[in-house]
Amino acid sequence: MPVRERHNEFQNFEKSREWESMFKPKLRKLATMLWSMERNPRRHITVHENQLKLSI
């Protein structure tokens, strides 16, 4: 697929607002996790790798 076509496809996807419903919950979850790690570092010394992976 040519780059231009891919770019247009991405722009359409962006406009569709579908990406918000897909990514916002994941970003919020990650942000909350990082915030709680900052608040109590001792509790979160061992963060499991799979917790940090965003399954997209």
GUMARNU-192400 format. One line per field, with one value per atom (N, C-alpha, C, CB): residue number from 1; atom name; y, z, x. Coordinates in Angstrom, 1 decimal. Each point is the difference from the previous one (the first is absolute). Glycine has a CB too. Layout:
<nodes>
resi (NUM ...)
name (CA ...)
py (Y ...)
pz (Z ...)
px (X ...)
</nodes>
This chain:
<nodes>
resi (1 1 1 1 2 2 2 2 3 3 3 3 4 4 4 4 5 5 5 5 6 6 6 6 7 7 7 7 8 8 8 8 9 9 9 9 10 10 10 10 11 11 11 11 12 12 12 12 13 13 13 13 14 14 14 14 15 15 15 15 16 16 16 16 17 17 17 17 18 18 18 18 19 19 19 19 20 20 20 20 21 21 21 21 22 22 22 22 23 23 23 23 24 24 24 24 25 25 25 25 26 26 26 26 27 27 27 27 28 28 28 28 29 29 29 29 30 30 30 30 31 31 31 31 32 32 32 32 33 33 33 33 34 34 34 34 35 35 35 35 36 36 36 36 37 37 37 37 38 38 38 38 39 39 39 39 40 40 40 40 41 41 41 41 42 42 42 42 43 43 43 43 44 44 44 44 45 45 45 45 46 46 46 46 47 47 47 47 48 48 48 48 49 49 49 49 50 50 50 50 51 51 51 51 52 52 52 52 53 53 53 53 54 54 54 54 55 55 55 55 56 56 56 56)
name (N CA C CB N CA C CB N CA C CB N CA C CB N CA C CB N CA C CB N CA C CB N CA C CB N CA C CB N CA C CB N CA C CB N CA C CB N CA C CB N CA C CB N CA C CB N CA C CB N CA C CB N CA C CB N CA C CB N CA C CB N CA C CB N CA C CB N CA C CB N CA C CB N CA C CB N CA C CB N CA C CB N CA C CB N CA C CB N CA C CB N CA C CB N CA C CB N CA C CB N CA C CB N CA C CB N CA C CB N CA C CB N CA C CB N CA C CB N CA C CB N CA C CB N CA C CB N CA C CB N CA C CB N CA C CB N CA C CB N CA C CB N CA C CB N CA C CB N CA C CB N CA C CB N CA C CB N CA C CB N CA C CB N CA C CB N CA C CB)
py (-1.2 1.2 1.2 -1.2 2.2 1.2 0.8 0.0 0.8 0.7 1.0 -0.2 0.9 1.0 -0.7 1.3 -2.5 -0.7 -0.3 -0.9 0.4 -0.3 1.2 -1.8 2.9 1.3 0.4 0.7 -0.8 0.4 -0.9 0.8 -2.1 -1.0 0.4 -1.8 2.2 0.4 1.3 -1.1 2.0 1.3 -0.3 1.3 -2.2 -0.4 -0.7 -0.2 -0.6 -0.7 1.0 -2.0 3.0 1.0 0.8 0.1 0.3 0.8 -0.8 1.2 -2.5 -0.8 -0.1 -1.3 1.8 0.0 -1.4 2.2 -3.2 -1.3 -0.2 -0.8 1.4 -0.1 0.4 0.4 0.6 0.5 -1.2 2.4 -3.0 -1.1 -1.2 0.7 -0.8 -1.1 0.3 -0.6 1.8 0.3 0.7 0.1 0.7 0.7 -0.8 1.7 -2.8 -0.8 -0.6 -0.5 0.1 -0.6 1.0 -1.6 2.8 1.1 0.4 0.8 -0.8 0.4 -1.1 1.2 -2.4 -1.1 0.1 -1.5 1.7 0.1 1.2 -1.1 2.2 1.3 -0.2 1.3 -2.0 -0.3 -0.9 0.2 -1.2 -0.9 0.7 -1.8 2.7 0.7 1.0 -0.2 0.8 1.0 -0.8 1.4 -2.5 -0.8 -0.5 -0.6 0.3 -0.4 1.2 -1.7 2.8 1.2 0.3 1.0 -1.2 0.3 -1.0 0.9 -2.2 -1.0 -0.8 -0.1 0.6 -0.8 -1.4 2.2 -2.3 -1.3 -1.1 1.2 -0.9 -1.0 -0.4 1.0 -0.2 -0.3 -0.2 1.3 -1.8 -0.2 -1.0 0.6 -1.7 -1.0 0.2 -1.6 2.2 0.2 -1.1 2.5 -3.3 -1.1 0.6 -1.5 0.8 0.5 0.0 -0.9 -0.1 0.0 1.1 -2.5 3.1 1.1 1.3 -1.0 1.1 1.1 -0.1 0.4 -1.7 -0.2 0.5 -2.0 2.8 0.4 -1.0 2.5 -3.2 -1.0 0.7 -1.9 2.3 0.8 -0.9 2.2)
pz (0.0 0.0 0.0 1.2 -2.1 -0.1 1.3 -2.5 2.8 1.2 0.1 0.1 -1.2 -0.1 0.4 -1.8 1.3 0.3 1.5 -2.3 2.8 1.4 0.9 -0.5 0.1 0.7 0.0 -0.6 -0.6 -0.1 0.9 -2.3 2.3 0.8 1.5 -1.7 2.1 1.4 0.3 0.0 -0.9 0.2 0.2 -1.3 0.4 0.2 1.3 -2.5 2.9 1.3 1.1 -0.9 0.8 1.0 0.1 -0.4 -0.7 -0.1 0.6 -2.0 1.8 0.4 1.5 -2.0 2.8 1.5 0.5 -0.1 -0.7 0.4 0.9 -2.1 1.8 0.7 1.4 -2.1 2.4 1.4 0.8 -0.8 0.4 0.8 0.1 -0.8 -0.2 0.1 1.0 -2.4 2.3 0.7 1.3 -2.2 2.4 1.2 1.2 -1.3 1.4 1.2 0.3 -0.5 -0.5 0.2 0.5 -1.8 1.3 0.4 1.5 -2.4 2.7 1.3 1.0 -0.9 0.6 0.8 0.3 -0.9 -0.2 0.2 0.8 -2.2 2.0 0.8 1.4 -2.0 2.3 1.4 0.7 -0.6 -0.2 0.6 0.3 -1.3 0.3 0.3 1.1 -2.4 2.5 1.1 1.4 -1.6 1.7 1.2 0.4 -0.4 -0.7 0.3 0.5 -1.8 1.4 0.4 1.5 -2.4 2.7 1.4 1.0 -1.0 0.7 0.9 -0.7 1.3 -1.4 -0.8 0.6 -0.6 1.9 0.6 -0.4 2.0 -2.1 -0.4 -1.4 1.6 -2.4 -1.5 -0.5 -0.3 1.2 -0.5 -1.0 2.2 -2.1 -1.0 -0.8 1.4 -2.5 -0.9 -1.1 0.4 -0.5 -1.0 -1.4 1.6 -2.4 -1.4 -0.7 0.0 0.2 -0.7 0.4 -0.2 1.4 0.4 -0.9 2.4 -2.8 -0.8 -1.5 1.7 -2.1 -1.4 -0.3 -0.1 -0.9 -0.4 -1.1 0.6 -0.3 -1.0 -1.0 1.6 -2.7 -1.0 -1.1 0.6)
px (0.9 -0.9 0.9 -1.9 1.6 0.9 -0.2 -0.2 1.2 0.1 -1.2 2.5 -2.8 -1.0 -1.4 1.3 -1.5 -1.3 -0.1 0.0 1.1 0.1 -0.3 1.6 -1.0 -0.2 -1.4 2.3 -3.0 -1.4 -0.8 0.4 -0.1 -0.7 0.1 0.4 0.8 0.2 -0.8 2.3 -2.3 -0.7 -1.5 1.7 -2.3 -1.4 -0.2 -0.2 1.1 -0.2 0.0 1.2 -0.3 0.2 -1.3 2.4 -3.0 -1.2 -1.2 0.9 -0.8 -1.2 -0.2 0.3 0.7 -0.1 0.0 -1.3 1.4 0.1 1.2 -1.2 2.3 1.3 -0.2 1.3 -2.2 -0.1 -0.5 -0.5 -0.6 -0.6 1.0 -2.3 3.2 1.0 1.1 -0.6 1.1 1.3 -0.2 1.1 -2.1 -0.2 0.0 -1.2 0.3 0.0 1.4 -2.4 3.1 1.3 1.0 -0.4 0.4 0.8 -0.3 0.3 -1.6 -0.4 0.5 -2.1 1.9 0.5 1.5 -1.9 2.6 1.5 0.4 0.3 -1.0 0.3 -0.3 -0.5 -0.6 -0.4 1.0 -2.4 2.9 1.0 1.3 -1.1 1.5 1.3 -0.2 0.6 -1.7 -0.3 0.1 -1.5 0.9 0.0 1.4 -2.4 3.2 1.4 0.8 -0.2 -0.1 0.7 -0.4 0.0 -1.3 -0.5 0.6 -2.1 2.1 0.6 1.0 -2.1 3.3 1.0 0.4 0.9 -1.0 0.4 -1.0 1.0 -2.3 -1.0 0.2 -1.5 2.1 0.1 1.4 -2.1 3.0 1.3 0.1 0.8 -1.6 -0.1 -1.3 1.4 -1.2 -1.2 0.2 -0.2 -0.9 0.1 0.0 -1.2 2.0 0.2 -1.4 2.3 -3.1 -1.3 -0.9 0.3 -0.1 -0.8 0.3 -0.1 1.3 0.4 -0.3 1.8 -2.0 -0.3 -1.4 1.6 -1.7 -1.4 -0.4 0.4 -1.4 -0.5 -0.9 0.2 0.3 -0.7 -0.4 1.1)
</nodes>
